[in-house]
């Protein structure tokens, strides 16, 4: 493991970047600011090393932007309708930060905070970040302790292991918001890259505010059918109300297979570099976001990031599940363990 200064928080606390390299020369760099995946360098088919995640060079840039590049999202990822919900007959209110709704629990999200470094296992290329979220933090009930462990395996897999516990019933729906570009973070638009999603259904949204209708709609015969691998951009501009609502793909897909069991839910591939990424999770849903709202900005190494420079595959409970009785529930009962795993595995073809 290598450590280096990555800047400071707004109140002057030191932020550190931690780097791990496996036997295949794959390097993962993470920081205690937001438990963020800053870079992931993998070989292409010629052996050239490419950084395949979008990000910034300093902690200050992460604090100054709201694109959530590589960050851990909590206490609840995605959107909550009208920024409120009810647990045990009591209504709780969150910040309104996305139209009339709450997005990613912000604006005071976990991505803006310095996490504590817990267990580090250099032999396993593993590091744990921990955070204590007090009762009513962001508006949520319960003192919630969360630990997120990143592990880089010698099979070129980045494994995220989320663990937590609350002393009151609360919402727990953690995710990681990495933007991937399998041609390299500096290569431009991802529309030509290929994607397969093991999902027979998705959750359509009501309107441009991207709150689900509550329906589980079949993907068959729609632009949302990724059951067979196809270019991300093939249907992204189709004459489809769902795509017009949010400017492209920004929808939750219902993962095939039983929730609670780790299984393959997605595969992405870049024909130019040969880099393939497989996604495994035990979550019930995955948000496919095609980077429609990335505003022009400067990323790592002075690279220009623009609309659709990266795509996200965010494992999760369905958006607004806390208010939708037909969806799997994201309620974590007091004293019960919260645990979920998601991994991103890289190879070349």
Buried (B, 14 or more C-beta within 10 A) or exposed (E): EEEEEBBBBEEEEEBBBBBBBBEBEBBBBBBBBBBBBBBBBBBBBEEEEBBBBBBBBBBBBBBEBBBBBBBBBBBBBBBBBBBBBEBEEEEBEBBBBBBEBBBBBBBEBBBBBBBEBEEBEEEBBBBBBBBEBEEEBBBBBBBBBBBBBBBBBEBBBBBBBBBBBBEBBBBBBBBBBBBBBBBBBBBBBBBBBBBBBBBBBBBBBEEEBBBBEBEBBBBEEBBBBBBEEBBBBBBBEEEEEBBEBBBBBBBBBBBBBEBEEBBBBBBBBBBBBBBBBBBBBBBBBBBBBBBBEBEEBEBBEEBEBEBBBBBBBBBBBBBBBBBBEEBBEBBBEEEEEBBBBBBBBBBBE
